[in-house]
Amino acid sequence: MSLAVDFPGWQPHPDVWLVVALLGAAYAVAVVRLGPAHAARGAPAVTPFQLTCWCLGLTALWLASDWPVHDVAENSLYSAHMVQHLLISMVATPLLLLGTPGWLLRLVLHPRWLFRTVRTLSRFLPALVVF
């Protein structure tokens, strides 16, 4: 009796690629087109740190959702599925938040009360309690 599990062969996941590509494209368009008008005068639309965090967040999202993690998690190991959840919630999400410039957050979360609520809930202790 063998306990070995066959490693899944490569299988494309175009839905994952599409979501990651759309998020990346939306960020690029926002930074290039909206950034100069909404960023503080004299400040860059996005800092190198924010750009790096955004790219790392997208990479973490892609790695957690694409081959081989997705296929192993779906077909073989529940623990791999839980690793997916941890990568998305504990790695990708904070990196994407760190990579989003303040002017873009204020633009997306337009009513002032919504922006203040999200800002308060995304701090360490409230986010930990909500999570």
N, C-alpha and C positions, 0 to 999 in steps of 0.2 A: 504494500500500500504506500503510495507516494503522496506526500503532503505538499508537493510543489504545485504552484499555480502558474499556468501559462501567462507570460507577459503579453499583453495585447499588442497586436500589430498596429502600425500607424494608421490612423483614421482621421480625415480632416473634420474640423468642426467650424464650418463657415459662419454659423450664428455667433460664435464667440469672437471670431475675427472681425465680423461686421460690427459688433457692439464696441469692441476695443478701438477699431478704426474710427467709428463715429464719435466716440468720446475724445479721441486724439484730435480729430479734425475739428470738432466743435471748440475745443480748447484753443487750437491754433487760430481759428477764425476769430474767436473772441479776443485773444491777445493781440492779433495783428490789426483787426478792424476796429474793435471797440476800445482796446487798451489806451491808445493815445488820447482819446476823447475823455475817458473816465478816470484814468490814473492821475495821481497827484502831479501838479505841475513840476516839471524837472525830474520826476522819478520815472524809472523804466516801468513799462506795463507789467512786466514780470521779472523777478530776480532770478539769477542762475540757481539759487537754492530752491525756489518754487518750481522752476522748470524741471530740475533734477528729481524733486519729490513727486511731481506729477508723472514723469516718465517711469519712475520706480513703482509708483502705485498702479499704473496701467500694466506694467510688466508683471507685478504680483497678481493682478486680476487675471491676466492672460494665462500665467502659469497655473493658477489654481483651477482654471476653467477648461483648459485644453488638454490635449494628449500629453503624457500618459496618465496624469493625475485623474482626469475626468473618467477615463475608461476603467482604470483600476478601481476607483471609488464606486462606479456604477455597477460593475460586474463582480467584484471580488471582495474588497475590504471596506468594512464600515469605518474603520479607523482612518482610511484615506479620505473618505467622505467628510469626516470630522476635521481633518487637516485642511480640506478645502474651505470649510466654514471658518476655521481659525485664520487662514491666510486672507480671506476676503474681509473678515470683520476686524482683525487685529493688525493686519499689515497694510492691505490695500486701502482701506477706508481712511485711516489716519494719514497715510501718505498723500492721498488725493485731496484731503482737507488742507494739509500743509502746503500743497502745491497750488491751491486756488488763491489768487490774489484777493485782497479785501474788497477792492472796487468791483470785482466780478461777483463776489458773494453778495454785496449790497445790491447789485443789479439783478441778480437771480432771485434773491429773497427780498423782493421789493417792498411790501408793506413793512414799515419800520418795526412794528411789533414782532413780525415773523423773524426778521434779522436778529433782533435782540433775544428772542426765545431760542433760536438755533445757536447763537453765540454762547448763551448761558448753558444750554444743554450739552454743548460740545467741549466744555471744559472738563478737566480730568475727573473730578469727583462725581459731578452729575452724570457724565457719560458712563462712568463705571456703574453707578446705581441703575441707570436706564438699561444698560447692557445686561 
